Amino acid sequence: MGKDVIIALDFKNGKEALEFLDRFTDKKPYVKVGMELYYAEGPAIVREIKKRGHQLFLDLKLHDIPNTVEKAMAVLSRLDVDMVNLHAAGTIEMMKAALRGLTREDGTRPLLIAVTQLTSTSQERMTEELLIEEDLDKVVIRYAENADMAGLDGVVCSPLEAGKIHDTCGRDFLTITPGVRFDNASKGDQVRVTTPAKAKELGSDYIVVGRPITQADDPVAAYNRCVEDFVEV
């Protein structure tokens, strides 16, 4: 599976998201629909984007008791998305339940990945607020190992952790990495960040890029720059 850039469609409504995608006249970038857009528009926006020919990562980060997550994933499996996710903190049992729910009767399913620690989480926040005393890298790798044991396809992590996860879980275990910014750009609310070129060097399989593309003066040029730095170099 080749590397790719996923654009985070962090828009408040479907009209803005679709107008943004209209700018891409000669390509169909891989996109991510997260909570804001999905909660505003529901499954209709997913169907419309898929109808336009885009690959789609549905980023809802499910985290609940196993039975609830299994049933929710069964619903999401009918949307024909390419990737969905959940929180690894929900335990191996929950992740296995999610996989059961996501798998269709014919055996097909979207990729299922687990969020390790959000890229807005620092060591200090994890220790002081979540009372997790272990080193952040160690926690992320353990969550990745749990996701691998549950049969998932990969994890969401910082690019800084991608190589270590591949060393632990194998080259085919996917790393999907937000926290990507161009040189000299604002980090926003992210803490653990790199550039697209550095993410490639560190072993990321996919980078998820939002504001550096969506809020750029020329989003298509910004996207092409990401692809050039991450995929084509």
C-alpha positions in Angstrom: 0.0 0.0 0.0 1.6 3.3 -1.1 2.0 6.4 0.9 -0.7 9.1 0.6 -1.7 12.5 1.9 -5.1 12.7 3.5 -6.8 16.2 3.6 -8.7 16.8 6.8 -12.0 18.4 5.8 -12.5 20.4 9.0 -15.4 22.5 7.8 -18.5 23.5 9.6 -20.9 22.3 6.9 -21.2 20.3 3.7 -21.4 23.3 1.5 -18.0 24.6 2.5 -16.4 21.1 2.2 -17.8 20.5 -1.2 -16.8 23.9 -2.5 -13.3 23.2 -1.2 -13.2 19.9 -3.1 -14.4 21.6 -6.3 -11.0 23.4 -6.4 -9.4 20.0 -7.2 -10.3 19.8 -10.9 -7.7 17.2 -12.0 -7.4 14.9 -9.1 -9.4 13.3 -6.3 -7.4 13.6 -3.0 -7.9 11.2 -0.1 -10.0 13.1 2.5 -10.9 12.8 6.1 -14.3 13.6 7.5 -14.2 14.2 11.2 -16.6 14.9 14.0 -17.5 18.5 13.1 -18.5 17.8 9.5 -20.1 14.5 10.2 -22.2 15.8 13.1 -23.3 18.7 11.0 -24.3 16.8 7.9 -24.6 13.1 8.9 -23.9 10.2 6.5 -25.2 12.2 3.5 -21.9 14.1 3.3 -20.0 10.8 3.3 -22.1 9.4 0.5 -21.7 12.6 -1.6 -17.9 12.7 -1.3 -17.7 9.0 -2.1 -19.9 9.5 -5.1 -17.4 12.1 -6.3 -14.7 9.5 -6.3 -12.6 10.3 -3.3 -11.2 7.8 -0.8 -12.5 8.7 2.6 -11.3 8.2 6.2 -14.2 8.6 8.6 -12.6 9.9 11.8 -15.1 9.5 14.6 -12.8 7.9 17.2 -15.3 5.5 18.7 -14.8 4.7 22.4 -17.5 2.9 24.4 -18.3 -0.5 25.7 -17.6 -3.3 23.2 -21.3 -4.1 22.4 -22.0 -0.5 21.6 -18.9 -0.1 19.4 -19.6 -3.3 17.6 -23.2 -2.2 16.7 -22.0 1.3 15.7 -19.3 -0.1 13.4 -21.9 -2.3 11.7 -23.8 0.8 10.8 -20.6 2.6 9.6 -19.6 -0.4 7.4 -22.6 0.4 5.2 -21.2 3.8 4.2 -18.6 2.3 2.0 -15.8 4.4 3.5 -12.1 3.3 3.2 -10.9 3.8 6.7 -12.5 4.2 10.2 -11.0 4.5 13.6 -11.5 4.1 17.4 -9.6 4.8 20.6 -7.1 2.1 21.5 -7.7 3.1 25.1 -11.0 1.2 24.8 -9.1 -2.1 25.3 -8.4 -5.1 23.1 -11.9 -6.5 23.7 -13.5 -3.3 22.4 -11.2 -3.3 19.3 -12.0 -7.0 18.6 -15.7 -6.1 18.9 -15.3 -3.2 16.5 -13.6 -5.5 14.0 -16.5 -7.9 14.1 -19.1 -5.2 13.6 -17.2 -3.6 10.8 -16.8 -6.8 8.8 -19.6 -7.3 6.2 -21.3 -10.6 5.4 -19.1 -11.0 2.4 -15.9 -10.6 4.5 -15.0 -7.2 3.2 -14.5 -4.1 5.5 -12.8 -0.7 5.6 -9.4 -0.4 7.2 -9.7 -0.1 11.0 -7.1 1.9 12.9 -6.7 2.9 16.5 -5.8 6.2 18.0 -2.9 5.8 20.4 -2.4 9.2 22.0 -3.6 12.4 20.4 -0.9 14.6 18.9 -2.2 17.4 21.2 -1.1 15.3 24.2 2.2 16.0 25.7 4.1 13.9 28.3 3.2 16.4 31.0 -0.5 16.4 30.2 -0.6 12.6 30.1 1.1 12.3 33.4 -0.5 15.2 35.3 -4.1 15.0 33.9 -4.5 11.3 32.9 -2.3 9.9 35.6 -0.4 7.7 33.1 3.1 7.6 34.6 4.8 5.7 31.8 6.9 7.4 29.1 4.7 8.6 26.2 6.6 6.6 23.6 6.1 3.5 25.7 2.4 4.1 26.1 1.9 4.7 22.3 3.8 1.5 21.4 1.8 -0.5 23.9 -1.4 0.8 22.5 -0.2 -0.1 19.0 0.7 -3.6 20.2 -2.8 -4.0 21.6 -4.3 -2.9 18.3 -2.1 -5.3 16.4 -3.2 -8.2 18.8 -6.8 -7.2 18.2 -6.4 -7.6 14.4 -6.5 -4.0 13.5 -4.7 -2.6 10.4 -2.7 0.2 12.1 -2.8 3.2 14.4 -3.1 6.9 14.5 0.1 8.3 16.0 2.6 11.2 15.8 5.1 10.9 12.9 7.7 10.9 15.7 6.5 7.4 16.8 5.9 5.9 13.4 9.3 4.2 13.0 9.2 2.7 16.5 5.7 1.3 15.8 6.9 -0.3 12.6 9.9 -1.8 14.4 7.5 -3.3 17.0 4.5 -4.3 14.9 5.9 -4.8 11.4 6.2 -2.8 8.2 2.7 -3.7 7.1 1.1 -2.3 10.2 -0.1 1.1 9.1 0.8 4.4 10.7 -1.6 7.3 10.0 0.0 10.5 11.3 -1.6 13.9 11.9 0.6 16.6 13.5 2.1 17.6 10.1 3.0 21.2 9.3 5.2 23.0 6.8 8.4 24.6 8.1 7.8 27.8 10.1 4.1 27.2 10.2 2.0 27.6 13.4 1.6 24.3 15.3 -2.0 25.3 16.3 -3.1 22.9 19.1 -0.7 20.2 18.0 2.3 19.4 20.2 4.1 16.5 18.5 4.6 17.7 14.9 6.9 17.3 11.9 7.1 18.4 8.3 5.8 16.2 5.5 9.3 15.3 4.4 10.3 14.5 8.0 7.2 12.3 8.4 8.2 10.3 5.3 11.7 9.9 6.7 10.3 8.7 10.0 8.2 6.0 8.3 4.6 7.4 8.2 2.4 5.6 5.8 -0.2 8.4 5.6 -0.1 12.0 6.7 -3.3 13.8 7.7 -3.1 17.5 6.9 -5.8 20.0 7.7 -5.2 23.7 8.2 -1.9 24.0 6.3 -3.9 23.0 3.2 -7.5 24.1 3.9 -6.5 27.5 5.1 -3.8 28.1 2.6 -4.1 31.0 0.1 -3.9 28.3 -2.7 -5.0 25.0 -1.2 -4.3 23.0 -4.3 -0.7 24.2 -4.4 -0.4 23.4 -0.7 -1.7 19.9 -1.3 0.6 19.4 -4.2 3.5 20.5 -2.0 2.6 17.9 0.6 2.4 15.2 -2.1 5.7 16.3 -3.5 7.4 16.3 -0.1 5.8 13.1 1.3 5.0 10.9 -1.7 7.2 11.8 -4.7 10.6 12.7 -3.2 
